[in-house]
């Protein structure tokens, strides 16, 4: 599993979602977990996930490979 995915799955903000998913998979009543998710502040639902995705996207960004690809890719790929 990729480090970013592991970090996301183990983060405290993701735990209510993981418990909800587990309840659905096991056939348990998910309402308790839905209620817990409903109580989460908006930034704990979405903003942190977007920020995490950006963190991993920017951490892996380097422009050298883009420069080389721009020089060697066929025009049809660039289009």
C-alpha positions as CSV (number, residue, x, y, z in Angstrom):
1,X,0.0,0.0,0.0
2,X,1.3,3.5,-0.8
3,X,2.4,5.6,2.1
4,X,-0.1,8.3,1.4
5,X,-3.0,5.9,1.3
6,X,-1.8,4.3,4.6
7,X,-1.5,7.7,6.2
8,X,-5.0,8.6,5.0
9,X,-6.6,5.4,6.2
10,X,-4.9,5.6,9.7
11,X,-5.6,9.3,10.2
12,X,-8.1,10.1,13.1
13,X,-10.3,12.0,10.6
14,X,-10.8,8.9,8.5
15,X,-11.8,6.6,11.4
16,X,-15.5,7.4,11.4
17,X,-15.6,6.7,7.7
18,X,-13.7,3.4,8.1
19,X,-16.1,2.3,10.9
20,X,-19.0,3.2,8.6
21,X,-17.6,1.2,5.7
22,X,-16.9,-1.8,8.1
23,X,-20.5,-1.7,9.3
24,X,-21.8,-1.8,5.8
25,X,-19.5,-4.7,4.9
26,X,-20.4,-6.7,8.0
27,X,-24.1,-6.0,7.8
28,X,-24.1,-4.0,11.1
29,X,-26.3,-0.9,11.5
30,X,-24.3,2.0,10.1
31,X,-26.5,4.8,11.7
32,X,-24.2,5.3,14.7
33,X,-21.3,5.9,12.4
34,X,-23.4,8.1,10.1
35,X,-24.3,10.2,13.1
36,X,-20.7,10.5,14.1
37,X,-19.8,11.7,10.6
38,X,-22.6,14.2,10.6
39,X,-21.1,15.7,13.8
40,X,-17.7,16.3,12.2
41,X,-16.8,19.8,11.4
42,X,-16.7,20.5,7.6
43,X,-12.9,20.9,7.7
44,X,-12.5,17.4,9.2
45,X,-14.6,15.9,6.4
46,X,-13.2,17.4,3.3
47,X,-10.5,20.0,3.7
48,X,-8.0,17.7,5.3
49,X,-8.5,15.1,2.6
50,X,-7.9,17.6,-0.1
51,X,-4.9,19.1,1.7
52,X,-3.5,15.5,2.1
53,X,-3.9,14.8,-1.6
54,X,-2.1,18.1,-2.4
55,X,0.7,17.3,0.0
56,X,1.4,14.0,-1.8
57,X,1.0,15.5,-5.2
58,X,3.4,18.3,-4.5
59,X,5.9,16.2,-2.6
60,X,6.4,14.0,-5.7
61,X,6.5,16.9,-8.1
62,X,9.7,17.7,-9.9
63,X,10.0,19.5,-13.2
64,X,12.9,17.7,-14.7
65,X,10.8,14.8,-15.9
66,X,8.2,17.2,-17.4
67,X,10.9,19.0,-19.3
68,X,12.3,15.8,-20.8
69,X,8.8,14.5,-21.6
70,X,8.1,17.8,-23.4
71,X,11.1,17.4,-25.5
72,X,10.6,13.7,-26.5
73,X,6.9,13.0,-26.5
74,X,5.3,12.9,-30.0
75,X,3.0,15.8,-30.8
76,X,0.0,13.4,-30.8
77,X,0.7,12.6,-27.1
78,X,1.1,16.3,-26.2
79,X,-2.1,17.1,-28.0
